[in-house]
């Protein structure tokens, strides 16, 4: 453990100013989102809607993100990452504020769509911005560190979301709806605060007029055919994972409330503990990569998470469910930065935004499709059988995605380098 921490300390010393500013901004963004997402499902219920409305809100946000990610990725490759992230952060914060204060169903759905649109700008630019401000040697550590910060920020956000809503309700004496609404607005304030470090990032204009002209779709397919093939292969794995994730992850707070009848504060502590466990797993991830390689590290981590997912699906004991959730959360998510690093080094710099956007777009498509299906299954079959069914389907999809990933990426994809701009294959 001491050697791992020393390795991380040495890596962090060499991160440039842009990376440090981005990490601060990312921390504030995800504290805000951690507060917002932990209690927003409860907000929908307090407004008098059933869980199908929750499914529709998740689907609307995810569909908007999926639709915007691809054009956002292409645009970010043309005009730069910082501009899109700032625009995305401003309008995402505004959309969250509207969602925290509105109550009419069509406005809630419209607000969710707006959030999804502008979050796409942040999501698609983040990984390429980090990639462009780091060396290939730094990236597995940096991406793992970024994901770890996101997880730790979610710990803070989830904990604050649950405890603040209960504090305003139980201690201050506000109504449950008012308590949740004030807590949501506090989350929005963190989101606005993230703009301060983000604006200070200095992004160099690296694109020449020649390279911009070469980014027509016709030339893209001609020059970077192998890069596009790699992007599509990654996308297949991501869409399968997205379908599985969309059944379960957006409703974990409802799972603990419905099956075990626990308080908002306890749910916040449980989910934040999951983020903390994930942060630890992310920090260890690079050491696993050094031992077995990137592809095997992803496969091992994801397969180890499956038994814990099934434990969570079928147990009727809270502490067993919590243990299953914690280990599933940590192991499944620990492979994410490793996959991102693998993809970023496999494509040309001019395609990094596109590569990231395609992967995230198909993942969000899975959430958009499966959200309403998940809530319907639980409403029809109840809090035990319903969640057992959706968790089991998710486990099956995760296994399929992991086996596919191993079969496709365990061996290098042979190709002929037709252009000096073509990136090397893993």
N, C-alpha and C positions, 0 to 999 in steps of 0.2 A: 504493500500500500504506500509506503514511503517513497518508493521509486516511481510509482504512478503519479503521486502528488508532485514530486520533483520534476517529472517530465512535463506536467501541466504548467508548473510555474515557469519553466524554461520557455515553453511555447508562448505563453502569454506575454512575456517580455518583448517579443518581436512583433506583436500585432501593431499595425500602424494606427494613426489617430482616427481615421475614418472607421476602422473596425471597432475601436473602443466607443466612439460616439454612437455607432449603430447598435452596439450591444446594450448601451444605456437606454436608448430609445425603445429597443425591443423589449426590455424589461418592463418599462412603463406601459407599453401597449398591452402586454400580456397580463399585467396586474389588473388593468382595466377590464380586459376581456374575461379574466378569471372571475372577477366580481360579477360581471354581467351575466355570463353564461351559467354560473352555478345556480342562480335564482330566477332566471328569466322564465323557465318552465313553470315555476310556482306563480309568477306574475300572471301568466296566461290563465292559470287555474283561478287565481283570485279575481280576475276580471269576469269569471263565470263561464269560460269556455271549457270544452272537454279536451281530452288528449289528442283527438284528431286535429284540433287546431294547432297544438304543439307540433304535430307531424307536418302540417301544412307550412308552418313558419320555417321549420328546419329545411323542408324541401324547397321553399321559395328562395331562401338565402343561398343554399347550396347550388340551385339551378342557376342563379344569377352569377355566382362565382365561376361555375363551369363555363358559362357562355362568354364571360369576359376574359378569362385567363389567357386564352390563345391570342386574341388581338392585343391584349395587354403585354404579353410576352414579346410579340413582334415589335410593338411600339417601344418597349423598353430597350430593345436592341438598337433602335434607331435614335432615340432622343436621350437615353440615359436613365439610370435607376433612381437617382435621388428625386428628380422632379415628380415622377409617378408616385413614389412612396409618400412624399409630402402631400400631394393632391389627394391620394387615397386616405391618408390619416385624417386630414381635415374633414372630408365628407363622410368618412366612416363614423367619426365622432359625432357629427351632426345627426346622422341617421340613428345612432344609438340613443341620442338625447330625445329624438322624436319618438322612438319606440318606448322609451321610459315614461313618456308623458301622455301618449295617445291610448285610446281604448277601443276604438271602432275596428272591427275585424279587417276591413279592406285596407285601412291605414296601417294596421300592424303588419299585414302581408306586404304592403308597398314598402314599409320601412325595412322589413327583412330583405326584400329584393335590393333595396338601395345599399344596405350593409354588405350584402354579397358582392355587388358590383365593385364597390370601392375597396373592400378587403382584398379583392383579386389583384388590385394594383400593388398592394403591400406584399402579398404573398409571392407574386411572380418575380418581384425585383429583389427580394431579400437575399436569396441564395446566390444569384449572379453577382450582386454587389459585394458580398463577402468573398466570392471566388476571385473577383477582379482586384481585390485588395489583399490577396494572400498568395503564397506560393503553393505549388502542388503538394509539397511536403507538409505544409501547415494545415491543409484543408480537412483531413479527417478529424484532427484535434479541434480545429476552429468550428466546423459544423457541429461536432459533438458538444462543444462548449456553448454554442448558440442555442442548441436544443436544450441543454441543461439549464441555461438561464431562463428559457421559456418555461420549462417545467417548474423551476423554483419561483418564477414570477406567478405562475398559476397557483402554486402552493399559497403564496401570500394572498392572491386574489380570491381563491376558493375559500380560504379561512376567513378573510374579511367579509366576503359575501354572506356566508352563513351566519357569522357572529353578529355582524352589524344589523342584519334584518331582524334577528331575534332580540338584539339589544334595544332597537327602536320600538319593537313590539312589546316585549316583556318588561323592560326596565323603564323606558320612557313612557310607555302606555299608548303609543300610536296604534292605529288599526293595522292589521296585517298587510293590507294593500298599500297604505302610506309608507309603512316601514320598508317594504320591498322597493317601492318607487324611489325613495330617498337613497337607498343603497345602490340602485342602478345608476342614479345620477352621480354618485361618488365614483363609480366605475368609469363613467364618461369623463370625469375630471382628470383621471389618470391618463386617459387616452389623449386628451388635449395636451397634457404636460409632455407627452412623448415627442411633440413637435419641436421642442426647444433644442435638444441635442441633434435631432435629425437635420434641422436647418443649417447647423454648423458644419455638416459634412461637405468636403470639397471634392467634387467629382470631376476628374479630368475628361475632356472630350477626346476620346481615343479613336473615334471613327473618322476616317477620311471620306471625302466625297466619292472616291472610287469604291470603297467598301460599301457605302450606303447604296450606290447604284447597283451593286452586285446582289442586293437583297431582294430583288424581285422574286416572286415565287418560281418563275421559270428557271432563273439562275440558281435559286436555292436548291431545287430538285436536281439540277444538273451537277453543281459543284459539290454539294454536301449530301449526296445520295446515301452514303453509308451512315453519316450522322443521323439522318432522318430514320433510317432503319433501326438504329440503336434506340432512338427516342420512342419509336412505336413499340419495340420490344419491352422497354421499361413501362410503357403505358399500359400494356396488357396486364402486367403484374399489379400495377396501381389500381386499375379499375376493379379487379377481383377483390383486392384488399378494401377498396372503397365501398363495395357492395356489402361486405361483411361488417365493416366499421359502422356504416350508416344504420345498420339494424340495432346497434347496441350503444355506441359511445354517446350520442346526443341525449340519451335517456337514462344514464347511470344514476343521476340524482333521483329520478322518479322510481327507478328500480329499488333503491334503498328505502325510500319513503313508503312505497306501496307494499313491498314484501315484509319489511321489518318495522314500519311505523316509527321511524326515528325523526329527530328534530332537524331543522335546517342547519343548526350549528354542527351537529354530529356529521351530517352529510358533507358539509364543507370540510370538516377535519379529515374525513375518510378520503374524499377526492383529492384534497391537498396532500395527504400522505402518499397517495398514488403518484402524484407529480414529483414528490421528493424522492421516492424510490426510483422513479424513472431518471431523475437527474443523476443519481448515484450510478445507475446502470450505464448512462450515457458517458460518464467520465471514465468508466472502465472499458467501454467499447473499443477505443484505439488499441488497448493492450490485447484484446481478443483478436483484433485484425492482425496484429503483428504475429500472433501465434498460428492462426489458421488461414489468414487471407480474408479479403473483403467479402467475397461471395459466401464462403462457408460461415463466416461470422454472422451474416444476415440470416442464413438458413438455420443455424443452430439456435440463435436467439429467438426467432419466430416460432420454431417448433417446440422449444421449451415452454413457450407461453400457453400453448393449447390446453394442456391438462388443467392449468389454473383457471382458464376460461370456463371449462366444463364444471369444475368445482363450484365456481360462482353461479353457474346456471342451475344447479340442482340442490344446493344446500338450503336448509331452512334455519340454519344457525348463523347469527350475525357475524360472530368473530371469524368463522370459517369463510364466510362470504368476503369479509374484508381482506383476509390473507390471500384468498384466490384473486381478488381484484388487484391487490398491490403487486403481486408477482406477475400477473398477466400484463398489467400496465407497464411495468418496468421492462420486462423482456421484449414485448412486442414492439415497443417504441424505441428501444435501444438501437435497433437496426436502421432507423430512418436516416440519421446523418451519414451512416456508412453508405447507404444507397445513393444519397445525394452527392457525396464525394465521388463515388463510382461514376455516376452519370455526368457530373461536371467535367471530369477529366477525360471522358470518352467523346466529347463533342467539341467543336471549334468554339472559340470565344464569341464569335458572331451568332452562335446558335444557343448560347446558354439560357437566355431569356425564354426562347421558344421551348427548349427542352424542359425547363422548370414548369412552364405554363401548361404544357401538354400533360405532364404527370399529375399536376395538381387539378387540372380540369377534369380528367377522367375520374380522379378520386372523389371530387365534389359531385360528379354525376352520380356516383354510387350513393352518396348521402341523399341527393335529391330524389332518387328513385325509391330508396329503401325506407326513408323516414316515415311516410304514411303507411307503408306496409307493416312496419314494426309496431306502430301504435295501434293499428287495427287488430293485429294478432293478439296483442296484450289485452285489448278491450274485449275481444271475443272469448279468449281462453283464461283470462284472469291473471292475477299477479304472480302465481307460481308457474302454472303450465305455460302461460304466454311468454314469460321471460325465459323459461327453460327452452322453449322452441326457438326463439330468436337467437339466443346465445349459442345453441347447437348448430344452427345454420351458419352463424358467423364462424364457428370453429371449423366447420367443413370448408368454407370458402378460404379461410386462412391457410389451411393445409394445401389446398389446390394451388393457391398463389405461391406458396413457398416451394412446392415441388416444381412448379413451372419456372420459377426464378433460378433454381439450381440447375435444371436441365438446360436452360437457355444460356446462362452466364457462367457456368462452371468451366467452360472452354472458350478460348478467344474466338471471336467471329472473324473468319478469314476474309480478307478483302484485298484488293489492289489499291494502293494510294494513287488516285488519279490526279490529285491536285495538292500542291504544297500546303494549302489551307485546311486540307482534310485532317481531322483529328485522329489520333491513334486509338485503336480499339483495346478494350480491357483484355 
